[in-house]
């Protein structure tokens, strides 16, 4: 008789146990779906983008010897313009415009 009394399951406890198990499985699936590998991929893509921009800057600066032209090449690359195909007068106009930038003026004062 004591074994039957001890083996009796409270219906509320049973329902709570089943809901907790389902909730745990749901949370686990959400956790595995949204773990860090996706974040790492986006961070890796951003790093690659910056590395390519730094490479572009260094190549153009080495080729032309001008920091302004190197900055212009990176800016043009960011907006999807092939600066190599632009006529010299357009490049000069863009360099003049870039020279008026608040950021360029700020960095000139810092040096």
C-alpha positions in Angstrom: 0.0 0.0 0.0 2.9 2.4 0.9 4.4 1.7 -2.6 1.2 2.7 -4.3 0.9 5.9 -2.3 4.6 6.8 -3.1 4.1 6.0 -6.8 1.1 8.3 -7.1 1.9 11.3 -9.4 0.3 14.7 -8.8 -1.4 15.8 -12.1 -0.2 19.4 -11.6 3.4 18.2 -11.1 3.1 16.0 -14.3 1.8 18.9 -16.4 4.5 21.3 -15.0 7.2 18.6 -15.8 5.9 18.2 -19.4 5.8 22.0 -20.0 9.2 22.5 -18.6 10.7 19.8 -20.9 9.0 21.4 -24.0 10.2 24.8 -23.0 13.7 23.6 -22.4 13.8 22.0 -25.9 12.5 25.2 -27.4 15.1 27.4 -25.7 17.8 25.0 -26.7 16.8 25.1 -30.4 16.6 28.9 -30.3 20.1 29.0 -28.7 21.6 26.7 -31.3 20.0 28.6 -34.1 21.3 32.0 -32.9 24.8 31.1 -31.7 28.0 33.0 -32.5 29.1 31.5 -35.8 26.7 33.8 -37.7 28.2 36.8 -35.8 31.7 35.6 -36.5 30.9 35.4 -40.2 29.6 39.0 -40.3 32.7 40.2 -38.3 34.9 38.3 -40.7 33.3 40.0 -43.7 33.7 43.4 -42.1 37.4 42.6 -41.4 37.9 41.5 -45.0 36.3 44.7 -46.3 38.6 46.9 -44.1 41.6 44.9 -45.1 40.8 45.3 -48.8 40.3 49.0 -48.3 43.7 49.3 -46.5 45.3 47.3 -49.3 43.8 49.6 -51.9 45.0 52.7 -49.9 48.5 51.4 -49.7 48.7 50.4 -53.3 47.4 53.7 -54.6 49.7 55.7 -52.2 52.7 53.6 -53.3 51.8 54.1 -57.0 51.0 57.9 -56.8 52.8 59.0 -53.7 49.7 61.0 -52.7 47.7 60.4 -49.5 44.8 62.4 -51.0 44.6 60.3 -54.1 44.8 57.1 -52.0 41.9 58.3 -49.8 40.0 59.3 -52.9 40.5 55.8 -54.4 39.2 54.2 -51.2 36.2 56.5 -51.1 35.5 55.8 -54.8 35.8 52.1 -54.1 33.3 52.3 -51.3 30.7 54.0 -53.5 31.4 51.6 -56.4 33.2 54.0 -58.8 36.3 52.8 -60.7 38.6 55.8 -60.2 41.2 54.4 -62.5 38.8 55.0 -65.5 37.9 58.5 -64.5 39.4 61.4 -66.5 42.2 63.4 -64.8 40.0 66.5 -64.6 37.3 64.6 -62.7 39.9 63.2 -60.3 41.3 66.7 -59.7 37.8 68.0 -59.0 37.1 65.2 -56.6 40.5 65.8 -54.9 39.6 69.5 -54.5 36.2 68.6 -53.0 37.9 66.1 -50.7 40.3 68.7 -49.6 37.4 70.8 -48.3 36.1 68.1 -46.1 35.9 68.8 -42.4 37.5 65.5 -41.7 40.5 66.1 -43.9 40.9 69.6 -42.4 40.7 68.1 -38.9 43.4 65.5 -39.6 45.7 68.2 -41.1 45.4 70.2 -37.9 46.3 67.0 -35.8 49.6 66.5 -37.6 
